[in-house]
Amino acid sequence: MITLMVNGTPRPVDLSPDTPLLWALRDALSLTGTKFGCGIGSCGSCTVLLDGAPVRSCQVTVAEVKGRKVTTIEGLSPDGSHPVQRAWIADEVPQCGYCQPGQIVAAAALLARKPRPTDADIDDAMDGILCRCGTYDRIRRAIHRAAKEGGR
């Protein structure tokens, strides 16, 4: 049994220590907001925050996150009131929406460390989180909107 600190709550999971965090979140804890995309860390759909920094949850094991804070899209704001979530809605970012949980938590991490990011900062932070619908301009616009609202 391994206890994970997920969204501010200790959550015991009875899994092998080498189980990817993604499967612990989705299958053991029923937190399905974090998406499986590629399984090799290339698409970013499974991005969560680990101690406030974005990581690909398919690439870290439950043993590696023991004693650390994991934040999923569900933990960012349960009611959708986080400034990034509000900006995503206001700027109509999602189309298919599959990449959005990873995009949103990565944007929140960026704004937590850099409250007034430049376009280059945004591009660097969001690099590697693929949007098959190509809404990158809307993503950038929404991050700037959230920054103006105090997007932490």
DSSP file (Angstrom, degrees, kcal/mol; ACC not computed):
  #  RESIDUE AA STRUCTURE BP1 BP2  ACC     N-H-->O    O-->H-N    N-H-->O    O-->H-N    TCO  KAPPA ALPHA  PHI   PSI    X-CA   Y-CA   Z-CA
    1    1 A M              0   0    0      0, 0.0     2,-0.4     0, 0.0    13,-0.2   0.000 360.0 360.0 360.0 130.5    0.0    0.0    0.0
    2    2 A I  E     -A   13   0A   0     11,-2.8    11,-3.1     9,-0.1     2,-0.6  -0.978 360.0-143.6-121.8 134.3    1.3    3.4   -1.0
    3    3 A T  E     -A   12   0A   0     -2,-0.4    64,-0.6     9,-0.3     2,-0.4  -0.882  16.9-166.5-101.6 124.3   -0.3    6.7    0.1
    4    4 A L  E     -A   11   0A   0      7,-2.7     7,-3.7    -2,-0.6     2,-1.0  -0.846  21.0-133.3-106.7 144.0   -0.3    9.5   -2.4
    5    5 A M  E     +Ab  10  69A   0     63,-0.8    65,-2.9    60,-0.4     2,-0.5  -0.837  37.8 173.3 -96.0  99.8   -1.1   13.1   -1.6
    6    6 A V  E >   -Ab   9  70A   0      3,-2.4     3,-1.8    -2,-1.0    65,-0.2  -0.941  63.3 -16.3-117.8 123.2   -3.5   14.0   -4.4
    7    7 A N  T 3  S-     0   0    0     63,-3.3    -1,-0.2    -2,-0.5    64,-0.1   0.854 128.8 -52.3  53.0  39.2   -5.3   17.3   -4.6
    8    8 A G  T 3  S+     0   0    0     62,-0.4    -1,-0.3     1,-0.2    63,-0.1   0.487 119.7 101.6  82.4   4.0   -4.5   17.9   -0.9
    9    9 A T  E <  S-A    6   0A   0     -3,-1.8    -3,-2.4     2,-0.0     2,-0.3  -0.974  74.6-120.0-125.0 132.5   -5.9   14.6    0.4
   10   10 A P  E     -A    5   0A   0      0, 0.0    -5,-0.2     0, 0.0    -7,-0.0  -0.551  34.4-172.5 -67.5 128.4   -3.9   11.5    1.3
   11   11 A R  E     -A    4   0A   0     -7,-3.7    -7,-2.7    -2,-0.3     2,-0.2  -0.939  13.0-146.6-129.2 108.5   -5.1    8.6   -0.9
   12   12 A P  E     -A    3   0A   0      0, 0.0     2,-0.4     0, 0.0    -9,-0.3  -0.524  17.1-172.6 -74.0 139.6   -3.9    5.1   -0.3
   13   13 A V  E     -A    2   0A   0    -11,-3.1   -11,-2.8    -2,-0.2     2,-1.1  -0.998  22.7-145.2-131.9 137.5   -3.5    2.9   -3.4
   14   14 A D        +     0   0    0     -2,-0.4     2,-0.3   -13,-0.2   -11,-0.0  -0.701  56.3 125.7-100.9  79.7   -2.7   -0.8   -3.5
   15   15 A L        -     0   0    0     -2,-1.1    -2,-0.1     4,-0.1     9,-0.0  -0.902  68.9 -88.9-134.6 159.0   -0.5   -0.9   -6.5
   16   16 A S    >   -     0   0    0     -2,-0.3     3,-2.1     1,-0.1    46,-0.3  -0.447  41.7-119.9 -62.7 141.4    2.9   -2.0   -7.6
   17   17 A P  T 3  S+     0   0    0      0, 0.0    46,-2.0     0, 0.0    47,-0.3   0.741 112.1  58.2 -58.7 -22.4    5.5    0.8   -6.9
   18   18 A D  T 3  S+     0   0    0     43,-0.2    -2,-0.1    44,-0.2     3,-0.0   0.338  76.3 121.9 -92.2   9.1    6.4    0.8  -10.6
   19   19 A T  S <  S-     0   0    0     -3,-2.1    43,-2.2     1,-0.1    44,-0.2  -0.528  72.8-109.3 -68.1 131.5    2.8    1.6  -11.7
   20   20 A P  B >>  -E   61   0B   0      0, 0.0     4,-1.5     0, 0.0     3,-0.8  -0.362  20.7-124.3 -60.8 141.3    2.6    4.9  -13.7
   21   21 A L  H 3> S+     0   0    0     39,-3.3     4,-2.8    36,-0.5     5,-0.2   0.858 108.3  66.4 -54.0 -38.3    0.9    7.7  -11.8
   22   22 A L  H 3> S+     0   0    0     35,-2.1     4,-2.6    38,-0.3     5,-0.3   0.900 103.1  44.3 -51.3 -45.6   -1.5    8.1  -14.7
   23   23 A W  H <>>S+     0   0    0     -3,-0.8     4,-2.1    34,-0.2     5,-1.2   0.835 110.8  54.2 -74.3 -31.5   -3.0    4.6  -14.0
   24   24 A A  I  <>S+     0   0    0     -4,-1.5     5,-1.8     3,-0.2     4,-0.5   0.935 113.2  43.8 -63.4 -44.7   -3.1    5.2  -10.2
   25   25 A L  I  <5S+     0   0    0     -4,-2.8     6,-3.0     3,-0.2     4,-0.2   0.957 124.0  33.0 -64.3 -51.5   -5.1    8.4  -10.8
   26   26 A R  I  <5S+     0   0    0     -4,-2.6     4,-0.4     4,-0.2    -3,-0.2   0.941 131.2  26.1 -74.5 -49.3   -7.5    7.1  -13.4
   27   27 A D  I  <5S+     0   0    0     -4,-2.1    -3,-0.2    -5,-0.3    -2,-0.1   0.902 129.9  32.4 -88.5 -43.2   -8.0    3.5  -12.4
   28   28 A A  I   <S+     0   0    0     -5,-1.2    -3,-0.2    -4,-0.5    -4,-0.1   0.843 132.5  28.4 -85.1 -33.5   -7.4    3.4   -8.6
   29   29 A L  S   <S-     0   0    0     -5,-1.8    -3,-0.2    -4,-0.2    -2,-0.1   0.442  95.4-129.4-109.6  -1.6   -8.6    6.8   -7.7
   30   30 A S        +     0   0    0     -4,-0.4     2,-1.1    -6,-0.2    -4,-0.2   0.794  57.6 144.0  57.2  32.6  -11.2    7.4  -10.4
   31   31 A L    >   +     0   0    0     -6,-3.0     3,-0.7    -7,-0.2    -1,-0.2  -0.757  16.4 166.7 -98.3  84.6   -9.7   10.8  -11.3
   32   32 A T  T 3   +     0   0    0     -2,-1.1    -1,-0.1     1,-0.2    -6,-0.1   0.360  49.7  91.7 -89.7   5.4  -10.4   10.6  -15.0
   33   33 A G  T 3  S+     0   0    0      2,-0.1     2,-0.5    -3,-0.1    -1,-0.2   0.852  72.0  79.6 -65.6 -32.9   -9.8   14.2  -15.9
   34   34 A T  S <  S-     0   0    0     -3,-0.7     2,-0.3    67,-0.1    12,-0.2  -0.661  83.8-142.7 -75.8 124.2   -6.1   13.4  -16.5
   35   35 A K        -     0   0    0     10,-1.3     2,-0.6    -2,-0.5    -2,-0.1  -0.643  10.0-133.0 -99.3 146.0   -6.1   11.8  -20.0
   36   36 A F        +     0   0    0     -2,-0.3    -1,-0.0     1,-0.2    -2,-0.0  -0.841  39.8 153.2 -87.5 125.1   -4.2    8.9  -21.5
   37   37 A G  S    S-     0   0    0     -2,-0.6    -1,-0.2    62,-0.0    62,-0.0   0.703  71.0 -15.4-114.9 -70.2   -2.8   10.1  -24.9
   38   38 A C        -     0   0    0      0, 0.0    -2,-0.1     0, 0.0     0, 0.0   0.685  68.3-136.9-115.6 -26.7    0.3    8.3  -26.0
   39   39 A G  S    S+     0   0    0      1,-0.0    -3,-0.0     0, 0.0     0, 0.0   0.456  88.5  79.8  80.5   0.4    1.8    6.6  -23.0
   40   40 A I  S    S-     0   0    0     19,-0.0    16,-0.0     0, 0.0    -1,-0.0   0.234 106.7-105.8-123.8  12.5    5.4    7.7  -23.8
   41   41 A G  S    S+     0   0    0      1,-0.0    15,-0.1    14,-0.0    18,-0.0   0.628  90.0 110.3  78.0  13.9    5.3   11.3  -22.5
   42   42 A S  S    S+     0   0    0      1,-0.1    88,-0.1    87,-0.0    -1,-0.0   0.768  73.3  42.7 -92.9 -26.9    5.2   12.9  -26.0
   43   43 A C  S    S-     0   0    0     86,-0.1    87,-2.5    87,-0.0    -1,-0.1   0.792  84.8-140.8 -97.5 -27.9    1.7   14.4  -26.2
   44   44 A G    >   +     0   0    0     85,-0.2     3,-1.8     1,-0.0    85,-0.1   0.438  62.1 125.1  85.1  -1.2    1.2   16.0  -22.7
   45   45 A S  T 3  S+     0   0    0      1,-0.3   -10,-1.3    57,-0.1    57,-0.3   0.800  74.8  52.5 -60.4 -27.4   -2.5   15.0  -22.3
   46   46 A C  T 3  S+     0   0    0    -12,-0.2    11,-1.4    55,-0.1    -1,-0.3   0.234  79.5 142.5 -94.1  14.3   -1.6   13.3  -19.0
   47   47 A T  E <   +C   56   0A   0     -3,-1.8     2,-0.3     9,-0.2     9,-0.2  -0.330  18.4 163.8 -62.8 131.6    0.2   16.4  -17.5
   48   48 A V  E     -C   55   0A   0      7,-2.2     7,-2.7     5,-0.1     2,-0.5  -0.826  40.4 -98.5-132.3 173.2   -0.4   16.9  -13.8
   49   49 A L  E     -CD  54  71A   0     22,-2.8    22,-2.6    -2,-0.3     2,-0.6  -0.857  27.7-168.0 -99.7 132.5    1.4   19.1  -11.3
   50   50 A L  E >  S-CD  53  70A   0      3,-3.2     3,-1.7    -2,-0.5    20,-0.2  -0.963  83.6 -21.0-118.6 110.9    4.0   17.4   -9.0
   51   51 A D  T 3  S-     0   0    0     18,-3.5    -1,-0.1    -2,-0.6    19,-0.1   0.863 131.0 -51.8  52.5  37.3    5.0   19.8   -6.2
   52   52 A G  T 3  S+     0   0    0     17,-0.4    -1,-0.3     1,-0.2    60,-0.1   0.331 118.6 107.7  88.1  -6.4    3.7   22.6   -8.5
   53   53 A A  E <  S-C   50   0A   0     -3,-1.7    -3,-3.2    57,-0.0    -1,-0.2  -0.857  74.3-110.3-107.3 139.4    5.7   21.6  -11.6
   54   54 A P  E     +C   49   0A   0      0, 0.0     2,-0.3     0, 0.0    -5,-0.2  -0.453  43.1 169.7 -69.0 134.4    4.1   20.0  -14.7
   55   55 A V  E     -C   48   0A   0     -7,-2.7    -7,-2.2    -2,-0.2     2,-0.8  -0.967  41.7-108.8-138.4 155.3    5.0   16.4  -15.3
   56   56 A R  E >   -C   47   0A   0     -2,-0.3     3,-2.1    -9,-0.2     4,-0.4  -0.780  26.4-154.0 -83.6 112.8    3.8   13.7  -17.6
   57   57 A S  T 3  S+     0   0    0    -11,-1.4   -35,-2.1    -2,-0.8   -36,-0.5   0.677  91.2  63.7 -67.5 -16.0    1.9   11.3  -15.3
   58   58 A C  T 3  S+     0   0    0    -37,-0.2    -1,-0.3     1,-0.2   -11,-0.0   0.631 103.5  50.2 -77.4 -12.3    2.5    8.4  -17.7
   59   59 A Q  S <  S+     0   0    0     -3,-2.1     2,-0.4   -39,-0.1    -1,-0.2   0.433 100.2  67.4-108.7  -1.4    6.3    8.8  -17.1
   60   60 A V  S    S-     0   0    0     -3,-0.4   -39,-3.3    -4,-0.4   -38,-0.3  -0.937  72.8-135.6-119.7 145.8    6.5    8.9  -13.3
   61   61 A T  B  >  -E   20   0B   0     -2,-0.4     4,-1.0   -41,-0.3     3,-0.3  -0.513  24.3-112.3 -95.3 164.4    5.7    6.0  -11.0
   62   62 A V  H  > S+     0   0    0    -43,-2.2     4,-0.8   -46,-0.3     3,-0.4   0.851 119.0  57.7 -63.1 -32.4    3.7    5.9   -7.8
   63   63 A A  H  4 S+     0   0    0    -46,-2.0     3,-0.5     1,-0.2    -1,-0.2   0.876 103.4  53.3 -64.2 -35.9    6.9    5.2   -5.9
   64   64 A E  H  4 S+     0   0    0    -47,-0.3    -1,-0.2    -3,-0.3    -2,-0.2   0.738 111.2  45.1 -71.9 -22.5    8.5    8.4   -7.3
   65   65 A V  H >< S+     0   0    0     -4,-1.0     3,-2.4    -3,-0.4   -60,-0.4   0.492  78.7 125.1-101.6  -3.6    5.6   10.6   -6.1
   66   66 A K  T 3< S+     0   0    0     -4,-0.8   -62,-0.1    -3,-0.5     3,-0.1  -0.350  83.1  14.5 -56.6 129.6    5.2    9.2   -2.6
   67   67 A G  T 3  S+     0   0    0    -64,-0.6    -1,-0.3     1,-0.3     2,-0.3   0.482 110.1 102.8  82.6   3.2    5.5   12.0   -0.1
   68   68 A R  S <  S-     0   0    0     -3,-2.4   -63,-0.8   -63,-0.0     2,-0.6  -0.764  77.0-104.7-116.0 163.2    5.0   14.7   -2.9
   69   69 A K  E     -b    5   0A   0     -2,-0.3   -18,-3.5    -3,-0.1     2,-0.5  -0.782  30.6-167.1 -94.6 122.4    2.0   16.8   -3.8
   70   70 A V  E     -bD   6  50A   0    -65,-2.9   -63,-3.3    -2,-0.6     2,-0.5  -0.916   2.0-170.2-106.6 130.0    0.1   15.8   -6.9
   71   71 A T  E     - D   0  49A   0    -22,-2.6   -22,-2.8    -2,-0.5     2,-0.2  -0.984   5.0-174.1-122.5 123.5   -2.5   18.2   -8.4
   72   72 A T    >>  -     0   0    0     -2,-0.5     4,-1.2   -24,-0.2     3,-0.6  -0.479  46.6 -92.1-101.7 177.2   -4.8   17.0  -11.1
   73   73 A I  H 3> S+     0   0    0      1,-0.2     4,-0.9     2,-0.2     3,-0.4   0.863 128.4  56.6 -57.9 -35.6   -7.3   19.1  -13.2
   74   74 A E  H 34 S+     0   0    0      1,-0.2    -1,-0.2     2,-0.2     6,-0.1   0.833 108.9  46.3 -65.1 -31.5   -9.9   18.1  -10.5
   75   75 A G  H <4 S+     0   0    0     -3,-0.6    -1,-0.2     1,-0.2    -2,-0.2   0.617  94.2  75.1 -87.8 -13.8   -7.7   19.6   -7.8
   76   76 A L  H  < S-     0   0    0     -4,-1.2    -1,-0.2    -3,-0.4    -2,-0.2   0.941 128.1 -25.0 -63.0 -45.6   -6.9   22.8   -9.6
   77   77 A S    ><  -     0   0    0     -4,-0.9     3,-1.7     5,-0.1    -1,-0.3  -0.656  56.5-154.2-167.7 108.6  -10.4   24.0   -8.8
   78   78 A P  T 3  S+     0   0    0      0, 0.0    -3,-0.1     0, 0.0    -2,-0.1   0.782  98.9  42.9 -59.3 -27.5  -13.3   21.6   -8.2
   79   79 A D  T 3  S-     0   0    0     -5,-0.0    -5,-0.0     0, 0.0     0, 0.0   0.313 114.3-110.2-103.9   9.8  -15.9   24.2   -9.3
   80   80 A G  S <  S+     0   0    0     -3,-1.7    -6,-0.0    -6,-0.1    -3,-0.0   0.703  80.3 126.2  75.5  19.3  -14.0   25.5  -12.4
   81   81 A S        +     0   0    0      4,-0.1    -1,-0.1     5,-0.1    -4,-0.1   0.468  28.4 119.3 -93.2  -0.7  -13.3   28.9  -10.8
   82   82 A H  S  > S-     0   0    0     -5,-0.1     4,-2.6     1,-0.1     3,-0.3  -0.395  75.2-119.4 -61.1 140.7   -9.5   28.9  -11.3
   83   83 A P  H  > S+     0   0    0      0, 0.0     4,-2.4     0, 0.0     5,-0.2   0.835 113.8  52.4 -53.8 -35.2   -8.6   31.9  -13.5
   84   84 A V  H  > S+     0   0    0     67,-0.2     4,-2.4     2,-0.2     5,-0.2   0.926 109.8  48.3 -67.6 -42.6   -7.1   29.6  -16.1
   85   85 A Q  H  > S+     0   0    0     -3,-0.3     4,-1.7     2,-0.2    -1,-0.2   0.920 112.9  48.1 -63.1 -42.5  -10.3   27.6  -16.3
   86   86 A R  H  X S+     0   0    0     -4,-2.6     4,-2.7     1,-0.2    -1,-0.2   0.908 112.0  49.4 -63.6 -41.2  -12.4   30.7  -16.6
   87   87 A A  H  X S+     0   0    0     -4,-2.4     4,-2.6    -5,-0.2    -1,-0.2   0.877 106.0  57.0 -65.7 -37.3  -10.2   32.1  -19.3
   88   88 A W  H  <>S+     0   0    0     -4,-2.4     5,-2.3     1,-0.2    -1,-0.2   0.902 112.0  42.4 -59.4 -41.0  -10.3   28.8  -21.2
   89   89 A I  H ><5S+     0   0    0     -4,-1.7     3,-1.4     3,-0.2    -2,-0.2   0.936 113.3  51.3 -70.9 -47.0  -14.1   29.2  -21.3
   90   90 A A  H 3<5S+     0   0    0     -4,-2.7    -2,-0.2     1,-0.3    -1,-0.2   0.866 115.9  41.3 -60.4 -37.5  -14.1   32.9  -22.1
   91   91 A D  T 3<5S-     0   0    0     -4,-2.6    -1,-0.3    -5,-0.2    -2,-0.2   0.320 105.9-127.7 -95.0   8.7  -11.7   32.4  -25.0
   92   92 A E  T < 5 +     0   0    0     -3,-1.4    -3,-0.2    -5,-0.1    -4,-0.1   0.898  46.8 164.3  48.4  50.7  -13.5   29.2  -26.2
   93   93 A V      < +     0   0    0     -5,-2.3    46,-0.1    -6,-0.2     4,-0.1   0.946  41.7  78.2 -66.0 -51.2  -10.2   27.3  -26.2
   94   94 A P        +     0   0    0      0, 0.0     0, 0.0     0, 0.0     0, 0.0  -0.269  36.6 159.4 -70.0 144.8  -11.4   23.7  -26.4
   95   95 A Q  S    S+     0   0    0      0, 0.0    -2,-0.0     0, 0.0    -3,-0.0   0.475  93.0   1.2-113.9 -81.5  -12.6   22.0  -29.5
   96   96 A C  S    S-     0   0    0      1,-0.1     0, 0.0     4,-0.0     0, 0.0   0.843  90.7-150.3 -75.9 -29.9  -12.3   18.2  -28.9
   97   97 A G    >   +     0   0    0     -4,-0.1     3,-0.8     1,-0.0    -1,-0.1   0.371  56.3 123.8  85.2  -4.6  -11.0   19.0  -25.4
   98   98 A Y  T 3  S+     0   0    0      1,-0.3     4,-0.3     2,-0.1   -63,-0.2   0.878  78.8  39.1 -62.1 -39.6   -8.8   16.0  -25.0
   99   99 A C  T 3> S+     0   0    0      1,-0.2     4,-2.3     2,-0.1     3,-0.4   0.583  91.3  96.3 -83.8  -9.4   -5.6   17.9  -24.3
  100  100 A Q  H <> S+     0   0    0     -3,-0.8     4,-3.2     1,-0.2     5,-0.3   0.832  75.8  54.6 -59.6 -41.9   -7.2   20.5  -22.2
  101  101 A P  H  > S+     0   0    0      0, 0.0     4,-2.2     0, 0.0    -1,-0.2   0.939 114.1  43.1 -57.8 -43.7   -6.6   19.1  -18.7
  102  102 A G  H  > S+     0   0    0     -3,-0.4     4,-1.9   -57,-0.3    -2,-0.2   0.905 115.5  49.3 -65.3 -41.1   -2.9   18.9  -19.4
  103  103 A Q  H  X S+     0   0    0     -4,-2.3     4,-2.4     2,-0.2    -1,-0.2   0.929 112.0  48.4 -62.0 -46.1   -2.9   22.3  -21.0
  104  104 A I  H  X S+     0   0    0     -4,-3.2     4,-2.4     2,-0.2    -2,-0.2   0.917 112.2  45.7 -66.4 -45.8   -4.7   24.0  -18.1
  105  105 A V  H  X S+     0   0    0     -4,-2.2     4,-2.1    -5,-0.3    -1,-0.2   0.887 113.7  50.5 -68.2 -35.0   -2.6   22.6  -15.3
  106  106 A A  H  X S+     0   0    0     -4,-1.9     4,-2.2    -5,-0.2    -2,-0.2   0.902 110.9  49.3 -66.2 -39.5    0.6   23.5  -17.3
  107  107 A A  H  X S+     0   0    0     -4,-2.4     4,-2.5     2,-0.2    -2,-0.2   0.902 109.7  51.6 -64.5 -40.8   -0.8   27.0  -17.8
  108  108 A A  H  X S+     0   0    0     -4,-2.4     4,-1.8     1,-0.2    -1,-0.2   0.898 109.6  49.9 -62.9 -40.1   -1.6   27.3  -14.1
  109  109 A A  H  X S+     0   0    0     -4,-2.1     4,-1.5     2,-0.2    -2,-0.2   0.910 109.8  51.5 -64.5 -42.1    2.0   26.2  -13.2
  110  110 A L  H  X S+     0   0    0     -4,-2.2     4,-2.5     1,-0.2     3,-0.4   0.944 111.5  46.3 -58.4 -49.1    3.4   28.8  -15.6
  111  111 A L  H  < S+     0   0    0     -4,-2.5    -1,-0.2     1,-0.2    -2,-0.2   0.801 106.9  58.7 -68.1 -28.1    1.3   31.6  -14.0
  112  112 A A  H  < S+     0   0    0     -4,-1.8    -1,-0.2    -5,-0.2    -2,-0.2   0.857 118.5  30.5 -67.5 -33.5    2.3   30.5  -10.5
  113  113 A R  H  < S+     0   0    0     -4,-1.5    -2,-0.2    -3,-0.4    -1,-0.2   0.689 135.5  26.8 -98.1 -19.9    5.9   31.0  -11.3
  114  114 A K     <  -     0   0    0     -4,-2.5    -1,-0.2    -5,-0.2    -2,-0.1  -0.713  65.1-174.7-143.6  86.9    5.6   33.8  -13.8
  115  115 A P  S    S+     0   0    0      0, 0.0    36,-0.2     0, 0.0    35,-0.2   0.707  83.9  38.0 -61.1 -23.4    2.5   35.9  -13.3
  116  116 A R  S    S-     0   0    0     34,-0.1    28,-0.1    32,-0.0     2,-0.1  -0.617  83.8-176.6-126.5  72.2    3.0   38.1  -16.4
  117  117 A P        -     0   0    0      0, 0.0     2,-0.1     0, 0.0    30,-0.1  -0.339  18.7-133.5 -74.3 150.4    4.4   35.7  -19.1
  118  118 A T     >  -     0   0    0      1,-0.1     4,-2.3    -2,-0.1     5,-0.2  -0.411  34.8 -99.1 -85.4 171.6    5.4   36.8  -22.5
  119  119 A D  H  > S+     0   0    0      1,-0.2     4,-2.8     2,-0.2     5,-0.2   0.902 127.7  52.4 -58.1 -40.0    4.4   34.9  -25.7
  120  120 A A  H  > S+     0   0    0      2,-0.2     4,-2.5     1,-0.2    -1,-0.2   0.896 107.3  51.4 -64.3 -40.1    7.8   33.2  -25.6
  121  121 A D  H  > S+     0   0    0      2,-0.2     4,-2.6     1,-0.2    -1,-0.2   0.927 112.1  47.1 -60.6 -44.5    7.3   32.2  -22.0
  122  122 A I  H  X S+     0   0    0     -4,-2.3     4,-2.4     2,-0.2    -2,-0.2   0.935 111.2  50.3 -64.0 -46.5    3.9   30.7  -22.9
  123  123 A D  H  X S+     0   0    0     -4,-2.8     4,-0.9     1,-0.2    -1,-0.2   0.911 112.7  47.3 -59.5 -42.3    5.3   28.9  -25.9
  124  124 A D  H  < S+     0   0    0     -4,-2.5     3,-0.4     1,-0.2    -1,-0.2   0.926 114.1  46.5 -64.0 -44.9    8.1   27.4  -23.8
  125  125 A A  H  < S+     0   0    0     -4,-2.6    -2,-0.2     1,-0.2    -1,-0.2   0.843 118.4  41.0 -67.9 -33.6    5.8   26.3  -21.0
  126  126 A M  H >< S+     0   0    0     -4,-2.4     3,-2.1    -5,-0.2    -1,-0.2   0.498  84.1 125.8 -95.1  -4.6    3.3   24.8  -23.3
  127  127 A D  T 3< S+     0   0    0     -4,-0.9     3,-0.1    -3,-0.4    -3,-0.0  -0.302  74.8  21.3 -57.3 130.4    5.8   23.2  -25.7
  128  128 A G  T 3  S+     0   0    0      1,-0.2     2,-1.0    -2,-0.0    -1,-0.3   0.356  89.2 111.5  92.8  -6.5    5.1   19.5  -26.1
  129  129 A I    <   -     0   0    0     -3,-2.1   -85,-0.2   -85,-0.1    -1,-0.2  -0.847  64.5-147.3 -98.9 100.6    1.5   19.5  -25.0
  130  130 A L        -     0   0    0    -87,-2.5     2,-0.6    -2,-1.0   -27,-0.1  -0.426  18.0-164.2 -79.3 137.6   -0.1   18.7  -28.3
  131  131 A C    >   -     0   0    0     -2,-0.2     3,-1.4     1,-0.1     5,-0.2  -0.949   3.9-164.6-117.9 107.4   -3.5   20.0  -29.4
  132  132 A R  T 3  S+     0   0    0     -2,-0.6    -1,-0.1     1,-0.3    -2,-0.0   0.732  90.8  55.8 -66.3 -19.4   -4.7   18.0  -32.3
  133  133 A C  T 3  S-     0   0    0     -3,-0.1    -1,-0.3     2,-0.0    -3,-0.0   0.596 107.0-127.6 -87.9 -11.3   -7.3   20.8  -33.0
  134  134 A G    <   +     0   0    0     -3,-1.4     3,-0.5     1,-0.1     4,-0.1   0.849  54.2 150.6  74.0  35.7   -4.6   23.4  -33.3
  135  135 A T     >  +     0   0    0      1,-0.2     4,-2.4     2,-0.1     3,-0.2   0.021  23.7 127.2 -89.1  30.7   -6.1   25.9  -30.8
  136  136 A Y  H  >  +     0   0    0      1,-0.2     4,-2.5     2,-0.2    -1,-0.2   0.849  69.5  53.0 -59.2 -38.1   -2.6   27.3  -29.9
  137  137 A D  H  > S+     0   0    0     -3,-0.5     4,-2.3     1,-0.2    -1,-0.2   0.916 111.5  46.4 -64.1 -41.1   -3.5   30.9  -30.5
  138  138 A R  H  > S+     0   0    0     -3,-0.2     4,-2.7     2,-0.2    -2,-0.2   0.880 110.2  54.4 -67.2 -37.1   -6.6   30.6  -28.3
  139  139 A I  H  X S+     0   0    0     -4,-2.4     4,-2.2     2,-0.2    -2,-0.2   0.949 110.4  45.6 -60.1 -49.0   -4.5   28.9  -25.6
  140  140 A R  H  X S+     0   0    0     -4,-2.5     4,-2.2     1,-0.2    -2,-0.2   0.925 113.3  49.9 -60.8 -44.7   -2.0   31.8  -25.6
  141  141 A R  H  X S+     0   0    0     -4,-2.3     4,-2.2     1,-0.2    -1,-0.2   0.900 110.6  50.0 -61.1 -41.8   -4.8   34.3  -25.5
  142  142 A A  H  X S+     0   0    0     -4,-2.7     4,-2.8     2,-0.2    -1,-0.2   0.876 108.3  52.4 -66.6 -37.4   -6.5   32.5  -22.6
  143  143 A I  H  X S+     0   0    0     -4,-2.2     4,-2.3     2,-0.2    -1,-0.2   0.917 110.1  48.4 -65.7 -41.6   -3.2   32.4  -20.6
  144  144 A H  H  X S+     0   0    0     -4,-2.2     4,-1.9     2,-0.2    -2,-0.2   0.909 111.7  50.6 -63.0 -40.3   -2.8   36.2  -21.1
  145  145 A R  H  X S+     0   0    0     -4,-2.2     4,-1.3     1,-0.2    -2,-0.2   0.935 110.8  48.1 -62.0 -45.9   -6.4   36.7  -20.0
  146  146 A A  H  <>S+     0   0    0     -4,-2.8     5,-1.6     1,-0.2    -1,-0.2   0.875 108.2  55.6 -63.4 -36.8   -5.8   34.5  -16.9
  147  147 A A  H ><5S+     0   0    0     -4,-2.3     3,-1.4     1,-0.2    -1,-0.2   0.902 105.1  51.9 -61.6 -40.9   -2.6   36.5  -16.1
  148  148 A K  H 3<5S+     0   0    0     -4,-1.9    -1,-0.2     1,-0.3    -2,-0.2   0.807 109.4  51.0 -65.3 -28.3   -4.6   39.7  -16.1
  149  149 A E  T 3<5S-     0   0    0     -4,-1.3    -1,-0.3    -3,-0.2    -2,-0.2   0.373 128.3 -97.2 -88.7   3.9   -7.0   38.2  -13.7
  150  150 A G  T < 5 -     0   0    0     -3,-1.4     2,-2.1    -4,-0.2    -3,-0.2   0.932  46.4-158.9  80.4  48.1   -4.2   37.1  -11.3
  151  151 A G      <       0   0    0     -5,-1.6   -67,-0.2     1,-0.2   -40,-0.2   0.071 360.0 360.0 -57.2  23.1   -4.1   33.5  -12.7
  152  152 A R              0   0    0     -2,-2.1    -1,-0.2   -41,-0.2   -40,-0.1   0.498 360.0 360.0 -74.3 360.0   -2.4   31.7   -9.8
